[in-house]
Amino acid sequence: MSADEQTIETRVLAADPAPDGTGKAILRLAAEFAEREIAPLVADYDREEQIPRDLLERMGRLGFFGGVVPEELGGMGLDYVTFVQLIEEISKTCQIIGTFVSMPSGLVGASIETYGTPEQQARWLRPLAQGEIFGAAGVTEPRSGSDVAGMTTTYKRHGDDFVLSGAKAWISNLDVASFFVTFASMDRSLGRSGITAFIIPRDTPGLGLHPYKDKLGFRPICTGEVVLDDVRLGPDAVLGEEGGGWDVAMTAVERGRLGVAARGVGMAQACLEDTIAYARERVAFGRSIAEFQIVQSKICDMSVGATTARLLVAECARTLESGARARQLTSMAKMYASDVAQRSAADAMQVFGAAGVSPDHRVGRMYRDAKVLQIVEGSNDVHRALIGEIELGLRSSGERRAVA
Ligand SMILES: Cc1cc2nc3c(=O)[nH]c(=O)nc-3n(C[C@H](O)[C@H](O)[C@H](O)COP(=O)(O)OP(=O)(O)OC[C@H]3O[C@@H](n4cnc5c(N)ncnc54)[C@H](O)[C@@H]3O)c2cc1C
């Protein structure tokens, strides 16, 4: 740990007047770290499409990636409520770093925590939760995104080994991932029960990584195609039971969606705060634009949106904390919070006028990212359909359609 990191950490812990556990200290640390260490860099690394690796490594050393992963597995063992507050705090400044904070507890780590063998947990989850390595989750395919069970990536048995062929598309963390949690079908006619989850180390022969460039949003995270060209894996690469991949994916997406929702809340809050500050200082027709009711109305909508999304996310967090599943709730929270973030960013852009288009303000970045947030981890249209079907009794709340 550098002297600078020590200073931040020491001051945050010392400033805690009534020490109330790791949870609250990590929130103070996050607020200060985001303001001092992330905020000055984010516009540049968004443009350059590359988060500085040393920034992530420093965050790893400070414990930011430990999340809800239990301490005995290398994590921080946070409660879910503190976990979503941590993601919100970081995401106000950079929601992509919010992704890194959530991944070890979400899409990438949750499946290994729940289904991994002790060896898999020691090899992949522990260093992941401690920020020593990064991982990726490969669910989406070029021809099947929302329809996960429609995957065409297949595997064949060769003795004890498994040989995978196919491709995954739009996979994040392509540049930094040491391993990929991914899925393949033994026999597509078996549908969900034919799917198996695998952990593929990055250096496995036959694994091709092809990043996409110049994305509209989510620019700092490296996203691209993963080609599986007769990738041969031993039995130690199987995550969970052979044929049990569907359940592995479903467990992981639930926690993943909670993280997306918390990022949406952080973005909505940032849009609200920036819009208030700008409206107070900008003058038009000889008056502060804050005096115009139509500007006040937008600020009202942003405030109500951020507050209600936060309450829904907190309810999800409390449900998961109680040990219950939160299938419908996490769907609702992901959809609602990302919709609020997108509307808030659009309203913020309107209030900023031309200034919002300039790189001097972050609302433009929020606007691009919030649109993408409505698509990832299950398109909001798919969540909307799923929630409606549950309410109409056309689908049980215990059954979920797999959406990546
Ligand atoms: C920046 C970025 C990062 C990503 N990172 C990852 C990652 O790390 N891992 C990963 O696996 N995936 C990742 N994805 C992929 C993402 O999860 C998918 O894009 C998403 O699940 C939607 O799939 P699709 O794009 O194939 O849309 P499609 O499935 O082609 O759907 C297109 C649209 O059709 C409509 N639609 C489809 N089905 C229905 C339905 N049943 N009901 C109603 N409407 C429907 C919706 O409007 C939907 O948006 C990432 C995507 C992006 C953009």
The ligand as a MOL file (V3000), in Angstrom:
LIG
                    3D

  0  0  0     0  0            999 V3000
M  V30 BEGIN CTAB
M  V30 COUNTS 53 58 0 0 0
M  V30 BEGIN ATOM
M  V30 1 C -21.3120 -2.7600 -23.1000 0
M  V30 2 C -21.9060 -4.1330 -22.9760 0
M  V30 3 C -21.3390 -5.0440 -22.1030 0
M  V30 4 C -21.8550 -6.3330 -22.0140 0
M  V30 5 N -21.2320 -7.2430 -21.1790 0
M  V30 6 C -21.6510 -8.5430 -21.1820 0
M  V30 7 C -20.9420 -9.5410 -20.4230 0
M  V30 8 O -19.9510 -9.2520 -19.7270 0
M  V30 9 N -21.3750 -10.8280 -20.5050 0
M  V30 10 C -22.4440 -11.1950 -21.2630 0
M  V30 11 O -22.7600 -12.3750 -21.2990 0
M  V30 12 N -23.1380 -10.2820 -21.9790 0
M  V30 13 C -22.7660 -8.9690 -21.9600 0
M  V30 14 N -23.4490 -8.0320 -22.7080 0
M  V30 15 C -24.5820 -8.4510 -23.5290 0
M  V30 16 C -25.9490 -8.0770 -22.9500 0
M  V30 17 O -26.1930 -8.8040 -21.7730 0
M  V30 18 C -26.9860 -8.3340 -24.0550 0
M  V30 19 O -26.7830 -7.3250 -25.0210 0
M  V30 20 C -28.4050 -8.3350 -23.5470 0
M  V30 21 O -28.6700 -9.4880 -22.7810 0
M  V30 22 C -29.4230 -8.2790 -24.6810 0
M  V30 23 O -29.1260 -9.2460 -25.6550 0
M  V30 24 P -29.0570 -8.8140 -27.2120 0
M  V30 25 O -28.2310 -7.5940 -27.3000 0
M  V30 26 O -28.6290 -9.9980 -27.9770 0
M  V30 27 O -30.5250 -8.4380 -27.5790 0
M  V30 28 P -31.6250 -9.3890 -28.2570 0
M  V30 29 O -31.8240 -10.6090 -27.4640 0
M  V30 30 O -31.3000 -9.5090 -29.7060 0
M  V30 31 O -32.9180 -8.4880 -28.0910 0
M  V30 32 C -33.0500 -7.2700 -28.8380 0
M  V30 33 C -34.2620 -6.5510 -28.3010 0
M  V30 34 O -35.4280 -7.3210 -28.6160 0
M  V30 35 C -36.3860 -7.1710 -27.6040 0
M  V30 36 N -36.6970 -8.4900 -27.0190 0
M  V30 37 C -35.9730 -9.6430 -27.1430 0
M  V30 38 N -36.5750 -10.6460 -26.4940 0
M  V30 39 C -37.7150 -10.1350 -25.9610 0
M  V30 40 C -38.7620 -10.6790 -25.1530 0
M  V30 41 N -38.7780 -11.9690 -24.7970 0
M  V30 42 N -39.7340 -9.8430 -24.7560 0
M  V30 43 C -39.7330 -8.5480 -25.0950 0
M  V30 44 N -38.7690 -7.9590 -25.8610 0
M  V30 45 C -37.7780 -8.7470 -26.2750 0
M  V30 46 C -35.7820 -6.2210 -26.5760 0
M  V30 47 O -36.1650 -4.9020 -26.8670 0
M  V30 48 C -34.3130 -6.3710 -26.7960 0
M  V30 49 O -33.5970 -5.2470 -26.3110 0
M  V30 50 C -22.9730 -6.7190 -22.7900 0
M  V30 51 C -23.5700 -5.7820 -23.6510 0
M  V30 52 C -23.0500 -4.5080 -23.7560 0
M  V30 53 C -23.7000 -3.5460 -24.6940 0
M  V30 END ATOM
M  V30 BEGIN BOND
M  V30 1 1 1 2
M  V30 2 1 2 3
M  V30 3 2 2 52
M  V30 4 2 3 4
M  V30 5 1 4 5
M  V30 6 1 4 50
M  V30 7 2 5 6
M  V30 8 1 6 7
M  V30 9 1 6 13
M  V30 10 2 7 8
M  V30 11 1 7 9
M  V30 12 1 9 10
M  V30 13 2 10 11
M  V30 14 1 10 12
M  V30 15 2 12 13
M  V30 16 1 13 14
M  V30 17 1 14 15
M  V30 18 1 14 50
M  V30 19 1 15 16
M  V30 20 1 16 17
M  V30 21 1 16 18
M  V30 22 1 18 19
M  V30 23 1 18 20
M  V30 24 1 20 21
M  V30 25 1 20 22
M  V30 26 1 22 23
M  V30 27 1 23 24
M  V30 28 2 24 25
M  V30 29 1 24 26
M  V30 30 1 24 27
M  V30 31 1 27 28
M  V30 32 2 28 29
M  V30 33 1 28 30
M  V30 34 1 28 31
M  V30 35 1 31 32
M  V30 36 1 32 33
M  V30 37 1 33 34
M  V30 38 1 33 48
M  V30 39 1 34 35
M  V30 40 1 35 36
M  V30 41 1 35 46
M  V30 42 1 36 37
M  V30 43 1 36 45
M  V30 44 2 37 38
M  V30 45 1 38 39
M  V30 46 1 39 40
M  V30 47 2 39 45
M  V30 48 1 40 41
M  V30 49 2 40 42
M  V30 50 1 42 43
M  V30 51 2 43 44
M  V30 52 1 44 45
M  V30 53 1 46 47
M  V30 54 1 46 48
M  V30 55 1 48 49
M  V30 56 2 50 51
M  V30 57 1 51 52
M  V30 58 1 52 53
M  V30 END BOND
M  V30 END CTAB
M  END
